[in-house]
Amino acid sequence: MPTPSMEDYIEQIYMLIEEKGYARVSDIAEALSVHPSSVTKMVQKLDKDEYLVYEKYRGLVLTAKGKKIGKRLVFRHELLEQFLKIIGVKDENIYNDVEGIEHHLSWDSIDRIGDLVQFFEEDEKRIDALKEIQKHNENG
């Protein structure tokens, strides 16, 4: 199982490849706000652990294992963003909150949050009712 740091890299590499068709060390470094040398070290580790194939000066590609995990990590991130939005977290806080919690939840918890998000999205009235409760609590 990848570490939280490895997960951040795999998720970012997956998103870059989905968006641009490729992921360069410089793109990863910029996206994660780290030095290219840090990216190179991590990419070598991810290559050793068979999440990707890295050839110096040629680039990298995710393995089937890396793609599967990358897709799942992106799903987890997007699901948590949806969940926080539904429960009324301010938009400006959502990204940092997700970054803070995503590595600390089990996949069982993620699945249950997915069930809850689905419950609310199946009927718009449920989200409206939740917003009414939130409004009532704010007005005390």
C-alpha positions, -999 to +999 in steps of 0.1 A: +000+000+000+014+034-009+022+060+018+002+093+019+031+110+001+032+083-025-006+087-029-002+124-035+023+118-063+003+090-079-029+111-078-012+141-093+005+120-120-028+103-129-045+137-132-017+152-153-018+122-177-056+124-179-054+162-186-023+165-208-016+129-220+018+130-201+034+139-168+069+154-167+089+158-135+087+196-139+048+194-141+046+172-111+070+195-091+049+226-100+016+209-092+028+196-058+049+227-050+081+206-045+116+206-060+121+186-091+148+166-073+122+155-048+099+144-076+128+124-092+134+106-059+097+097-055+093+087-091+122+063-088+106+048-056+072+045-074+090+028-103+107+004-079+073-004-063+058-009-098+033+020-098+049+035-128+077+030-153+103+058-153+131+063-178+155+092-171+151+120-197+122+101-214+093+105-190+071+081-172+039+061-176+017+046-149+015+008-148-020-009-146-015-009-108-006+028-108-036+037-130-060+017-108-048+034-076-046+068-093-082+066-105-093+055-070-074+084-054-089+110-077-124+095-070-117+097-032-106+134-035-137+143-056-160+124-034-148+142-003-151+175-021-187+166-029-194+156+007-180+187+022-200+209-003-232+190+006-227+195+043-222+232+038-184+237+042-174+270+026-159+266-009-126+284+001-120+257+028-129+226+009-096+219-010-074+223+021-099+203+043-099+174+018-061+175+016-060+173+054-084+143+058-081+122+027-052+101+039-067+096+073-099+078+063-102+041+057-117+029+024-146+017+045-153+053+056-149+065+021-175+040+009-199+051+036-194+088+027-201+077-009-234+061+002-243+093+021-234+115-009-255+093-031-284+095-006-284+133-008-280+135-045-308+111-053-333+136-041-326+174-042-351+179-014-327+162+010-300+187+002-325+215+006-336+201+040-300+199+051-294+236+041-325+246+061-311+229+091-278+246+086-295+280+082-315+274+113-284+265+133-265+295+121-293+319+131-295+301+164 
